[in-house]
């Protein structure tokens, strides 16, 4: 028996098949066959495939190295700013608001996060300062009437002062001042916390202002002020009682800080979406740096003058809270010695 042999190359993909050689029932040998699946490769094809496999292995190793280097670079680019963000948030939880995160990346999303956290820090720092000042101001506002009450009562108990109607009236006035202070704080807290829901009705804002001016007639006449209303009779949908408080506070504020024979003017106008209410006077005005704070609770541009006029620095805070509860806005424009203008914008419906 003659066996011919062809040149072939054994690759990893070859399939091995063993066969027995039998003649007349007797096994006289074995033969092993190797083949490449359903294909028959020449030696040249097999060498080419082997070379390609080796090249692909080198490419894969190179790709892994490049991926590792790129991943390390991206990790460093992301990791350092994120570490700054993490450290910064820990500082915020400890009440350290002065520091800011520097923008060190070209990644838009991280820069946006940094901007948001820096803005949050600024707001928290501002609120922290307001809270400290609020605590100090409340302590002062409560201490003054309480000290007066204590002095009057102790004097009357010890017999140093006689119990007279004037003394009792002084005590009553201080109690009334405390009551108004606490009531005003409660109003703001309810409005800002949205516990005090708006009871909206449709009413004429012109007539409301007219009614408030009539109630202030004695104060207006005592300073010989000229108060006027310009504009049309406009109906708005709002909480009438709270808007009445807004007009009262603005008018009362204007009367206090406008000299005798001065002018106070209300202007009412509307467009398609908004009602514009302007209250302006030619009073003493407000310094520019103080205009940023006049809507803050207990802020007084001139504390000694305000307290002498019976102010508590809370009226304009109530005004702002009410206007913002109505989804409106209020701004102030003022020049020292020339007067002040408050501009209120309210949604028409």
C-alpha positions as CSV (number, residue, x, y, z in Angstrom):
1,X,0.0,0.0,0.0
2,X,1.3,3.4,-1.0
3,X,0.6,6.6,0.9
4,X,1.2,9.9,-0.7
5,X,2.0,13.0,1.5
6,X,1.2,16.6,1.0
7,X,2.9,19.6,2.6
8,X,0.8,21.2,5.3
9,X,1.2,23.3,8.5
10,X,-0.4,22.5,11.8
11,X,-2.1,25.5,13.3
12,X,-4.0,26.0,16.6
13,X,-7.2,25.8,14.7
14,X,-6.5,22.3,13.2
15,X,-8.8,19.4,14.1
16,X,-7.1,16.1,14.9
17,X,-8.7,12.8,13.7
18,X,-7.2,9.4,14.4
19,X,-8.0,6.3,12.2
20,X,-7.0,2.6,12.6
21,X,-5.6,0.7,9.6
22,X,-7.3,-2.7,9.3
23,X,-6.7,-5.4,6.7
24,X,-8.7,-8.6,6.8
25,X,-9.8,-7.8,10.3
26,X,-6.4,-7.3,11.6
27,X,-5.2,-3.9,12.8
28,X,-1.8,-3.2,11.3
29,X,-1.4,0.5,12.1
30,X,-2.8,3.9,12.9
31,X,-2.9,7.2,11.1
32,X,-3.6,10.7,12.4
33,X,-5.2,13.3,10.2
34,X,-5.1,17.1,10.8
35,X,-7.2,19.5,8.9
36,X,-8.5,23.2,9.1
37,X,-12.2,22.8,9.6
38,X,-14.0,23.0,6.3
39,X,-11.1,24.8,4.6
40,X,-8.0,23.6,3.0
41,X,-5.1,26.0,3.6
42,X,-1.9,26.1,1.6
43,X,1.3,26.6,3.5
44,X,1.4,30.2,2.3
45,X,-2.2,30.9,3.6
46,X,-1.4,29.3,7.0
47,X,1.8,31.4,7.4
48,X,-0.2,34.6,6.5
49,X,-2.8,33.8,9.1
50,X,-0.1,33.2,11.7
51,X,1.5,36.5,10.9
52,X,-1.9,38.3,11.1
53,X,-2.5,36.7,14.5
54,X,0.8,37.9,15.8
55,X,0.2,41.4,14.5
56,X,-3.2,41.6,16.0
57,X,-1.8,40.5,19.4
58,X,0.8,43.4,19.2
59,X,-2.0,45.8,18.3
60,X,-4.1,44.6,21.2
61,X,-1.2,45.1,23.6
62,X,-0.5,48.6,22.3
63,X,-4.3,49.5,22.5
64,X,-4.3,48.3,26.1
65,X,-1.3,50.5,26.9
66,X,-2.8,53.5,25.2
67,X,-6.2,52.9,27.0
68,X,-4.4,52.7,30.3
69,X,-2.5,55.9,29.7
70,X,-5.6,57.7,28.5
71,X,-7.7,56.4,31.4
72,X,-5.0,57.6,33.8
73,X,-5.0,61.0,32.2
74,X,-8.8,61.3,32.2
75,X,-8.9,60.1,35.8
76,X,-6.4,62.8,36.8
77,X,-8.4,65.5,34.9
78,X,-11.6,64.5,36.6
79,X,-10.3,63.4,39.9
80,X,-8.5,66.5,41.0
81,X,-11.4,68.9,40.4
82,X,-13.8,66.4,42.0
83,X,-11.6,66.2,45.0
84,X,-11.7,70.0,45.3
85,X,-15.5,69.8,45.0
86,X,-15.6,67.1,47.8
87,X,-13.3,69.1,50.1
88,X,-15.3,72.2,49.4
89,X,-18.7,70.6,50.3
90,X,-17.2,69.3,53.6
91,X,-16.2,72.9,54.3
92,X,-19.7,74.1,53.6
93,X,-21.1,71.5,56.1
94,X,-18.7,73.0,58.7
95,X,-20.0,76.5,58.0
96,X,-16.8,77.7,56.2
97,X,-18.4,79.8,53.4
98,X,-15.5,82.2,52.6
99,X,-13.5,79.8,50.4
100,X,-14.3,79.2,46.8
101,X,-13.4,76.5,44.3
102,X,-11.1,77.7,41.5
103,X,-12.0,76.7,38.0
104,X,-9.2,74.5,36.8
105,X,-10.8,72.4,34.1
106,X,-12.0,72.8,30.5
107,X,-14.8,70.4,31.2
108,X,-18.1,72.3,30.8
109,X,-20.1,70.1,33.2
110,X,-17.6,70.3,36.0
111,X,-17.2,74.0,35.6
112,X,-21.0,74.3,35.8
113,X,-21.0,72.3,39.0
114,X,-18.2,74.5,40.4
115,X,-20.2,77.7,39.5
116,X,-23.3,76.3,41.2
117,X,-21.4,75.4,44.4
118,X,-19.7,78.8,44.5
119,X,-23.1,80.5,44.1
120,X,-24.4,78.3,46.9
121,X,-21.5,79.3,49.1
122,X,-22.2,83.0,48.4
123,X,-25.8,82.6,49.3
124,X,-25.0,80.6,52.4
125,X,-22.5,83.2,53.4
126,X,-25.0,86.0,52.9
127,X,-27.7,84.1,54.8
128,X,-25.2,83.4,57.6
129,X,-24.5,87.1,57.9
130,X,-28.1,88.0,57.8
131,X,-28.9,85.5,60.4
132,X,-26.2,86.8,62.7
133,X,-27.4,90.4,62.2
134,X,-31.0,89.3,62.6
135,X,-30.2,87.8,66.0
136,X,-28.5,91.0,67.0
137,X,-31.3,93.2,65.8
138,X,-34.0,91.1,67.3
139,X,-32.2,91.2,70.7
140,X,-31.9,95.0,70.4
141,X,-35.5,95.4,69.4
142,X,-36.7,93.3,72.3
143,X,-34.3,94.7,74.8
144,X,-35.3,98.3,74.4
145,X,-39.0,98.0,75.3
146,X,-38.3,95.3,77.9
147,X,-35.8,97.6,79.6
148,X,-38.3,100.4,79.6
149,X,-41.0,98.2,81.0
150,X,-38.7,96.8,83.7
151,X,-37.6,100.3,84.7
152,X,-41.1,101.6,85.0
153,X,-42.5,98.6,86.8
154,X,-39.6,98.4,89.2
155,X,-39.9,102.1,90.0
156,X,-43.6,101.8,90.7
157,X,-43.1,98.7,92.8
158,X,-40.3,100.3,94.9
159,X,-42.4,103.4,95.4
160,X,-39.8,105.6,93.6
161,X,-42.4,106.5,90.9
162,X,-46.1,107.0,91.5
163,X,-48.5,104.9,89.6
164,X,-49.9,107.5,87.2
165,X,-51.9,107.3,83.9
166,X,-48.8,108.5,82.1
167,X,-46.6,105.7,83.5
168,X,-49.2,103.1,82.7
169,X,-49.5,104.5,79.2
170,X,-45.8,104.3,78.7
171,X,-45.9,100.6,79.8
172,X,-48.8,100.0,77.5
173,X,-47.0,101.6,74.5
174,X,-43.9,99.4,75.0
175,X,-46.1,96.3,75.2
176,X,-47.9,97.4,72.1
177,X,-44.5,97.9,70.4
178,X,-43.5,94.3,71.3
179,X,-46.8,93.0,70.1
180,X,-46.4,94.7,66.7
181,X,-42.9,93.5,66.4
182,X,-43.7,89.8,67.0
183,X,-46.8,90.1,64.8
184,X,-44.8,91.5,61.9
185,X,-42.1,88.7,62.3
186,X,-44.9,86.2,62.3
187,X,-46.4,87.7,59.1
188,X,-43.1,87.4,57.2
189,X,-42.4,83.9,58.4
190,X,-45.9,82.7,57.3
191,X,-45.6,84.3,53.9
192,X,-42.1,83.1,53.2
193,X,-42.8,79.6,54.5
194,X,-46.1,79.6,52.4
195,X,-48.1,78.7,55.5
196,X,-50.2,81.8,55.0
197,X,-52.1,81.1,51.8
198,X,-53.2,84.0,49.5
199,X,-56.9,84.7,49.5
200,X,-57.1,86.1,46.0
201,X,-60.1,88.2,45.0
202,X,-60.7,90.8,42.3
203,X,-60.6,94.4,43.5
204,X,-59.8,97.9,42.3
205,X,-56.2,98.8,43.2
206,X,-56.9,102.5,42.7
207,X,-59.7,102.6,45.2
208,X,-57.6,100.6,47.7
209,X,-54.8,103.2,47.5
210,X,-57.4,105.9,47.9
211,X,-58.8,104.3,51.0
212,X,-55.4,104.0,52.6
213,X,-54.5,107.6,51.9
214,X,-57.8,108.7,53.6
215,X,-56.8,106.7,56.7
216,X,-53.4,108.5,56.8
217,X,-55.1,111.9,56.4
218,X,-54.0,113.2,59.9
219,X,-50.4,112.3,59.4
220,X,-50.4,113.8,55.9
221,X,-52.0,117.0,57.1
222,X,-49.6,117.3,60.0
223,X,-46.6,117.6,57.6
224,X,-48.7,119.4,54.9
225,X,-47.8,116.8,52.3
226,X,-49.2,116.6,48.8
227,X,-50.3,113.0,48.0
228,X,-51.7,112.1,44.6
229,X,-52.7,109.1,42.6
230,X,-52.2,108.9,38.8
231,X,-53.5,106.2,36.5
232,X,-56.7,104.4,35.7
233,X,-59.1,102.4,37.8
234,X,-57.6,98.9,37.4
235,X,-58.9,95.7,38.8
236,X,-56.4,93.1,39.9
237,X,-56.6,89.6,41.3
238,X,-54.7,89.4,44.5
239,X,-55.0,89.1,48.3
240,X,-56.7,92.4,49.2
241,X,-55.7,92.4,52.9
242,X,-52.0,91.8,52.1
243,X,-52.0,94.3,49.3
244,X,-53.6,96.8,51.7
245,X,-50.6,96.1,54.1
246,X,-48.2,96.7,51.2
247,X,-49.7,100.1,50.4
248,X,-49.9,101.0,54.2
249,X,-46.2,100.2,54.7
250,X,-45.1,102.1,51.6
251,X,-47.1,105.2,52.3
252,X,-46.1,105.2,56.0
253,X,-42.5,104.9,54.9
254,X,-42.8,107.8,52.5
255,X,-44.5,110.0,55.1
256,X,-41.8,109.3,57.6
257,X,-38.9,110.3,55.3
258,X,-40.5,113.1,53.4
259,X,-40.0,116.6,54.7
260,X,-42.8,119.0,55.3
261,X,-44.7,120.2,52.2
262,X,-43.2,117.4,50.3
263,X,-44.8,115.2,47.6
264,X,-45.8,111.6,47.5
265,X,-47.2,110.1,44.2
266,X,-48.8,106.8,43.4
267,X,-48.8,105.8,39.7
268,X,-50.8,102.9,38.3
269,X,-50.5,101.5,34.8
270,X,-50.9,98.1,33.0
271,X,-49.8,96.3,29.9
272,X,-50.8,92.9,28.5
273,X,-49.3,90.8,31.3
274,X,-48.5,93.1,34.3
275,X,-49.8,95.8,36.5
276,X,-47.2,98.5,37.4
277,X,-47.5,100.3,40.7
278,X,-45.0,103.1,41.4
279,X,-44.7,104.9,44.8
280,X,-42.3,107.9,44.7
281,X,-41.5,110.8,47.0
282,X,-39.1,113.7,47.1
283,X,-37.9,112.9,50.6
284,X,-34.4,112.4,52.0
285,X,-33.5,109.5,49.7
286,X,-31.3,106.5,50.4
287,X,-27.6,106.0,49.9
288,X,-26.7,103.7,47.0
289,X,-24.9,101.1,49.2
290,X,-27.9,100.9,51.5
291,X,-30.4,100.2,48.8
292,X,-29.2,96.6,48.5
293,X,-30.3,95.9,52.1
294,X,-33.5,97.9,52.7
295,X,-35.7,94.9,52.1
296,X,-33.8,92.9,54.7
297,X,-35.5,92.3,58.0
298,X,-34.7,94.9,60.7
299,X,-32.5,96.9,58.3
300,X,-32.6,100.6,58.9
301,X,-30.8,103.0,56.6
302,X,-30.6,105.5,59.5
303,X,-31.2,103.5,62.7
304,X,-31.4,106.5,65.1
305,X,-33.8,108.4,62.8
306,X,-35.9,105.3,62.1
307,X,-36.3,104.3,65.8
308,X,-37.1,107.9,66.7
309,X,-39.9,107.7,64.1
310,X,-41.2,104.5,65.5
311,X,-39.7,102.2,62.8
312,X,-38.6,98.6,63.4
313,X,-36.9,98.0,60.0
314,X,-39.4,95.3,59.1
315,X,-42.1,97.1,57.0
316,X,-40.3,96.8,53.6
317,X,-39.4,93.2,54.4
318,X,-43.2,92.5,54.7
319,X,-43.8,94.4,51.4
320,X,-41.2,92.3,49.5
321,X,-42.6,89.0,51.0
322,X,-46.1,89.9,50.0
323,X,-45.2,90.9,46.4
324,X,-43.0,87.8,45.8
325,X,-45.8,85.6,47.2
326,X,-47.9,87.1,44.4
327,X,-45.2,86.1,41.8
328,X,-44.3,89.8,41.4
329,X,-41.2,91.9,41.9
330,X,-40.3,95.1,43.7
331,X,-37.3,97.4,43.1
332,X,-36.1,100.6,44.5
333,X,-34.4,103.6,42.9
334,X,-33.2,106.5,45.1
335,X,-30.9,109.4,45.2
336,X,-29.7,111.0,48.4
337,X,-31.5,114.3,49.0
338,X,-33.8,113.9,46.0
339,X,-36.2,111.1,46.9
340,X,-37.1,107.5,46.5
341,X,-39.1,105.4,44.0
342,X,-40.5,101.9,44.6
343,X,-41.5,100.0,41.5
344,X,-43.9,97.1,41.9
345,X,-44.7,94.7,39.1
346,X,-47.6,92.3,39.6
347,X,-49.0,89.7,37.2
348,X,-52.2,91.0,35.7
349,X,-54.1,87.8,36.4
